[in-house]
Amino acid sequence: MTLSGDLLEHLEAVISFKKGEIELKVTDDQLIEALSVSLIQQEIEKPSSPEIEEILNQVYPGVWASEIPGKAKNALPIKIEIKRGACSVQIKQYPLRIQDRRGIKEIIDKFLRYGLLVECESEYNTPILPVKKADGKSYRLVQDLRAINKIVEDIHPVVANPYTLLTKLKSNQKWFAVLDLKDAFFCLPLAKESQNLFAFEWENPDTGRKTQLTWTVLPQGFKNSPTIFGNQLARELESWEPPTQTGTLLQYVDDLLIATETKEECIRWTVELLNFLGLNGYRVSKQKAQLIQTRVSYLGYEITGGQRELGTARKEKSIHYNSISDKAMSAMS
């Protein structure tokens, strides 16, 4: 594995020379990050255009999502406030088919391996639901946190309306990049005293052993997760200095849009923002990234220079949203 000077400096590695040999010292966390970078470099596909190649050559490889999850370096552990007088929630896990438990075992094992989940003994419990993805083979782990959401204090949402947010774009901005942060909520740590809130029961399909697991990071399905994460990222982005003053950066929770007047400017903004995100512990989905384009999809809108229109997917979603939501809630009741 080859590590660049910039990466060694970022990892705060200590290099010493003894008896003609070179010794490299890093902590366990630093070693994991270095290995992550090495794996990501191996996974990067051949660039499809000179612009993409230019970006990949200048970007910290650790920014791209990989097996190893991100971890925000400037985020303090999050404490969850319970409503006064609220009782603990104990909802028993409903039976799961063996094939469904096997379908999410790999996910749970991965989260345990990287410390996103830990074993616990909690007075709280809410059920999980393995949901098949569109491919019909792989699974998504869903936790029904509606009962927890009812006893937790609300946080005033400051997330902008997507249409209002897009009015900040200027008509002369014709080059765009869209970045989607991967597993963004999992980048933020939960305070130890708040972790037991999100416990669930897990039965290993191979051994039959039953345990309680809980999250050490901000979980998906928790009502305040979008606001908490959006606020944290917004605070960090305030310290980012864009390379020019003629571009625009929009943030909607974990979705980012760059808009600039020229292609060259868009490349500079994209490279510097990716480096900022990566070096601060966030991960970006390379598969979903839309880099240096004149037409992009963002928050369900198709955006070109000076124009935006409702995308096909958003139109269909707006038509069927109510019926789908009702069916989903009925299935989980």
C-alpha positions in Angstrom: 0.0 0.0 0.0 1.4 3.4 -1.0 0.5 6.4 1.2 1.0 10.0 0.0 2.7 12.7 2.1 -0.6 14.6 2.5 -2.4 11.5 3.8 0.4 10.7 6.2 0.2 14.2 7.5 -3.6 13.9 7.9 -3.2 10.6 9.8 -0.6 12.3 12.1 1.7 9.4 11.4 5.1 9.2 13.1 8.0 8.1 10.8 11.3 7.2 12.4 14.6 5.9 11.1 16.5 3.3 13.1 19.5 1.3 12.0 18.8 1.8 8.3 15.1 0.9 8.6 12.0 3.1 8.3 9.3 2.7 11.0 5.8 4.0 10.6 3.6 4.5 13.7 -0.2 5.1 13.6 -3.0 4.4 16.0 -5.6 1.6 15.3 -8.1 4.2 14.2 -5.5 5.8 11.9 -4.6 2.3 10.5 -8.3 1.6 9.7 -8.6 4.9 7.9 -5.4 4.2 5.9 -6.7 0.7 4.9 -10.0 2.2 4.0 -8.2 4.7 1.6 -6.3 1.8 0.1 -9.4 -0.2 -0.5 -11.2 2.8 -2.0 -8.3 3.5 -4.4 -8.6 -0.1 -5.6 -12.3 0.2 -6.2 -12.3 3.5 -8.2 -13.4 2.7 -11.7 -11.8 4.1 -14.8 -12.9 7.7 -15.2 -15.5 8.3 -17.9 -14.3 11.8 -18.8 -11.3 14.1 -18.5 -13.2 16.2 -16.0 -14.0 13.2 -13.7 -10.4 12.1 -14.0 -9.2 15.5 -12.9 -11.4 15.4 -9.9 -10.4 11.9 -8.8 -6.7 12.8 -9.1 -7.2 15.7 -6.7 -9.6 14.3 -4.2 -8.8 12.6 -0.9 -9.8 8.9 -1.7 -11.3 8.4 1.8 -14.3 10.6 0.9 -15.8 7.9 -1.2 -18.2 5.5 0.6 -16.8 2.0 1.2 -17.2 -0.9 3.6 -15.9 1.2 6.4 -18.5 3.8 7.6 -17.7 7.5 8.1 -17.3 9.2 11.4 -17.7 12.9 11.8 -14.6 14.2 13.5 -16.0 17.4 14.9 -19.4 16.1 16.1 -20.0 15.9 19.9 -22.1 12.9 21.2 -25.8 13.6 20.8 -28.0 13.5 23.9 -31.7 12.7 23.3 -34.2 14.5 25.6 -37.2 12.5 26.8 -40.6 14.2 27.4 -41.3 14.7 31.1 -43.4 11.9 32.6 -42.8 9.5 29.6 -42.6 5.8 30.4 -40.1 3.4 28.8 -41.2 1.7 25.6 -41.2 -2.1 25.5 -42.6 -3.5 22.3 -41.8 -7.1 21.7 -40.2 -8.2 18.5 -42.8 -9.9 16.2 -41.7 -13.2 14.7 -39.4 -13.0 11.7 -38.9 -15.7 9.1 -35.6 -17.4 9.1 -34.8 -16.3 5.6 -35.5 -12.7 6.5 -33.2 -12.9 9.5 -30.5 -14.4 7.3 -31.1 -11.6 4.9 -30.2 -8.9 7.4 -27.5 -10.9 9.3 -24.7 -9.6 7.1 -25.9 -6.0 7.8 -26.1 -6.5 11.5 -22.7 -8.3 11.6 -21.1 -5.4 9.7 -22.6 -2.8 12.1 -21.4 -4.8 15.1 -17.9 -5.1 13.6 -17.6 -1.4 13.1 -19.2 -0.4 16.4 -22.4 1.1 15.1 -24.3 -1.5 17.0 -23.4 -3.0 20.4 -25.0 -5.5 22.7 -26.9 -4.1 25.6 -29.5 -4.8 28.4 -32.1 -2.0 28.0 -35.6 -1.3 29.4 -36.5 -0.1 26.0 -37.3 -2.3 23.0 -38.8 -1.6 19.5 -39.2 -4.1 16.6 -37.1 -4.4 13.5 -38.3 -5.2 10.0 -36.2 -6.8 7.2 -37.3 -5.1 4.0 -36.3 -6.5 0.6 -34.8 -4.0 -1.8 -35.9 -3.6 -5.4 -33.5 -6.2 -6.7 -35.5 -8.8 -4.8 -32.4 -10.3 -3.2 -30.7 -8.0 -0.8 -32.3 -6.5 2.3 -32.6 -3.2 4.2 -32.8 -3.1 8.0 -35.7 -1.0 9.2 -36.5 -0.3 12.8 -40.0 0.8 13.8 -39.2 3.8 16.1 -42.7 5.4 16.1 -43.2 4.6 19.8 -39.8 6.1 20.7 -40.6 9.2 18.5 -43.7 9.8 20.6 -41.8 10.1 23.9 -38.9 12.1 22.7 -38.9 15.9 22.8 -39.4 17.6 19.4 -36.8 19.7 17.8 -38.0 22.6 15.6 -37.1 21.6 12.0 -35.1 24.1 10.1 -35.0 22.2 6.9 -35.8 24.4 3.9 -38.6 23.8 1.5 -36.9 22.3 -1.6 -38.5 24.6 -4.0 -37.6 27.7 -1.9 -34.1 26.4 -1.6 -33.7 26.2 -5.4 -34.6 29.9 -5.8 -31.1 30.7 -4.6 -29.7 29.5 -7.9 -28.8 32.1 -10.4 -29.7 32.1 -14.1 -26.1 32.4 -15.2 -25.0 29.3 -13.2 -24.9 26.5 -15.8 -22.6 23.9 -14.4 -23.5 21.6 -11.5 -22.4 18.9 -9.2 -24.6 16.9 -6.8 -23.2 15.0 -3.8 -25.1 12.5 -1.7 -23.6 11.7 1.7 -23.7 8.0 2.3 -25.3 6.7 5.6 -25.0 10.3 6.9 -26.8 9.8 10.2 -24.4 7.0 11.1 -21.5 9.6 11.1 -22.8 11.2 14.3 -22.3 9.6 17.7 -25.0 9.1 20.3 -24.3 10.0 23.9 -23.8 6.8 26.0 -26.8 7.7 28.2 -29.1 7.9 25.1 -28.1 4.7 23.4 -30.5 2.4 25.3 -33.5 4.2 23.8 -33.0 2.6 20.5 -32.5 -1.1 21.6 -34.0 -4.0 19.6 -34.1 -7.7 19.9 -32.0 -9.8 17.6 -31.9 -13.6 17.1 -28.9 -15.0 15.3 -30.3 -17.3 12.5 -27.2 -19.5 12.7 -26.9 -20.0 16.5 -30.4 -19.2 17.7 -28.9 -16.8 20.4 -31.1 -13.9 21.3 -29.6 -10.6 22.4 -30.5 -7.0 22.6 -28.6 -4.6 20.4 -28.6 -0.8 20.3 -27.1 2.0 18.2 -24.1 4.0 19.2 -24.8 6.4 16.3 -27.8 8.5 15.2 -30.3 5.9 13.9 -32.4 6.0 10.8 -36.1 6.2 11.5 -35.7 8.5 14.4 -37.8 11.7 13.9 -35.1 14.2 14.9 -32.2 12.6 12.9 -32.7 14.7 9.7 -32.7 18.0 11.7 -29.8 17.0 14.0 -27.7 15.9 11.1 -28.6 18.9 8.9 -27.7 21.3 11.7 -24.4 19.6 12.3 -23.4 19.6 8.7 -24.5 23.2 8.2 -22.3 24.3 11.1 -19.3 22.6 9.6 -20.0 23.9 6.1 -19.8 27.5 7.5 -16.1 26.9 8.1 -15.5 25.8 4.5 -14.1 28.5 2.3 -15.2 28.2 -1.3 -12.5 28.8 -4.0 -14.5 31.6 -5.7 -17.4 33.9 -4.7 -19.5 33.3 -7.8 -20.7 29.8 -7.1 -23.5 28.6 -4.9 -23.7 25.6 -2.5 -27.1 24.3 -1.4 -27.6 21.8 1.4 -30.8 19.8 2.1 -30.0 17.5 5.0 -27.4 15.2 3.4 -27.8 16.2 -0.2 -25.5 18.9 -1.6 -25.7 20.9 -4.8 -22.9 23.0 -6.3 -23.8 25.5 -9.0 -21.2 27.6 -10.9 -20.9 29.7 -14.0 -18.0 27.8 -15.7 -16.9 24.2 -15.9 -13.5 25.0 -14.5 -15.1 26.7 -11.5 -17.3 23.7 -11.0 -14.3 21.4 -10.9 -12.6 23.5 -8.3 -15.6 23.8 -6.1 -16.3 20.0 -6.3 -12.7 19.0 -5.5 -12.4 21.3 -2.6 -15.8 20.4 -1.1 -15.1 16.7 -1.5 -11.7 17.1 0.3 -13.4 19.1 3.1 -16.0 16.4 3.6 -13.6 13.5 3.4 -11.1 15.0 5.8 -13.8 15.8 8.3 -15.0 12.2 8.4 -18.0 12.2 5.9 -18.5 9.7 3.1 -20.0 10.5 -0.4 -21.7 7.9 -2.6 -19.6 7.7 -5.8 -22.4 5.8 -7.5 -24.9 8.6 -6.9 -22.5 11.5 -7.5 -23.4 13.8 -10.5 -20.1 15.5 -11.3 -19.6 18.5 -13.7 -22.8 18.4 -15.6 -25.1 20.9 -17.2 -28.2 19.0 -16.2 -28.7 17.3 -12.9 -31.4 15.8 -10.7 -31.7 17.3 -7.2 -34.4 16.8 -4.6 -36.7 15.4 -7.3 -36.2 18.4 -9.7 -34.4 18.4 -13.0 -32.1 21.5 -13.0 -30.4 23.2 -15.9 -29.1 26.7 -16.3 -31.8 29.1 -15.1 -34.5 26.4 -15.2 -35.9 23.7 -12.9 -38.8 21.4 -13.4 -40.4 18.6 -11.5 -38.7 15.3 -12.3 -40.6 12.2 -13.4 -39.9 10.3 -10.2 -41.1 13.2 -8.0 -44.3 13.5 -10.0 -45.0 9.8 -9.6 -44.1 10.0 -5.9 -46.5 12.9 -5.3 -49.3 11.0 -6.9 -48.9 7.8 -5.0 -47.3 9.0 -1.7 -50.5 8.9 0.4 -51.6 5.4 -0.6 -48.1 4.0 -0.2 -47.6 5.5 3.2 -51.0 4.1 4.4 -50.0 0.6 3.2 -46.6 0.8 4.8 -48.0 1.9 8.2 -50.7 -0.8 8.0 -48.0 -3.5 7.3 -46.0 -2.4 10.4 -49.0 -2.2 12.7 
